[in-house]
Amino acid sequence: MPVTYDQVKTVAAELYGSALKKVPEDTKAALARAREAETNPVAQNVLSMMLGSARRAEEASRHLCSDAGIPTYFVKIGTAARLQGNIRQAISDGFDHLVATIQPPILKHVTNPLTLERGYKGKSMPLVSFELVDGADYVEITCSPKGLGAGRWAALEIFSFPTLDVIERYVMDCVLKAGSQHCPPVVIGVGIGGTFDYCAKLAKQASLRPFGLVNPEPILADMEARLLDAVNKTGFGPMGTGGDTTALAVHIDYAASHGFIPVAVCFNCWINRRASARIYDDGRIETFE
């Protein structure tokens, strides 16, 4: 039984709706841990409000934020999966279906960068990245809508043979420039190496890594710990109210590169929007965060 157009369309729509209305379970747990560790009473209250908002939005099937972001999907296609129909079109049609049916309705955030006209459609929308997974018999789709608050402060710079210290200083420069405008506490994704475009993809995918997974590269695991400590010592705190919790995690990935080494930094706001599903060859659909 192949993975069909109809399955992909339905899953694409459902994942977007879920990402808008439900904070991932691991993120709620991280917010709860942060609240217990927080020493600033105002920040404690803000974290409590966030957890309460997450609970009420899920119970009432309401959006957590008025900024629904733009449709962004990451798709992994197993080389053993059989496909039937136009998969790219199915994702686009799934988003169209969501726009037409979701309640409450979402605002028009898709923007033409040449005219600044806003709507639901546009060139290359939805934004979809594809990669192959050798031997897998499924299509995996991850939806991570990107809103203005977190999206505005992503950055990339290309260095020549940088030391780890130079890389960490650059990440902190990006953190300080963003301040609290990306709706903290955030998840910070960092990509190192590859090329200009590949590095940005590494950073975005790193930001989607579930909490609690230890980086398999010891150098990066140590860097993540140092950076998380440094970010939280900035004192910006939840939504800029001050305190110990500016970031919930720093996740880093890397790729081999040339002597020119890009470093990309991106942020996910406190909602940490992500929702995923695998559509298997046998017809099973497995959802996860």
Secondary structure, DSSP 4 states (H G I P E B T S, - for coil): --EEHHHHHHHHHHHHHHHHH---HHHHHHHHHHHHH---HHHHHHHHHHHHHHHHHHHHT--S-S---B-EEEEEEETT--EES-HHHHHHHHHHHHHHH-SSPPP--EE-TTT--EES--TTPSEEEEEEETT--EEEEEE--B-HHHHTT-EEEEEES--HHHHHHHHHHHHHHHTTTT-SSEEEEEEEES-HHHHHHHHHHHHTSPTTPPPSSHHHHHHHHHHHHHHHTT---GGGS-SS-SEEEEEEEEE---SEEEEEEEEE-TT---EEEEEETTS-EEEE-
